Structures are given as C-alpha cells and as structure tokens.
C-alpha cells in the first residue's frame, strides 16, 4: 500500500498510525 505524501497528510492520525504499523509489519514479514 503506497500513498502519496498529500494523501498521507489528509489522513487522520489514527489511520496514519495504523497504516504505518501495517507497513512495518509487512516489511518485517518480508525480511524473515
């Protein structure tokens, strides 16, 4: 899931936090 910076800025903080957590989990899963 890749969003532009403008889209990220328009997102609510909670949604942004959840998205960042999901992307971090996906990155960790890909590294394993």
Secondary structure, 3 states (H helix, E strand, C coil): CCCCHHHHHHCCHHHHHHHHHHHHHHHHHHHC
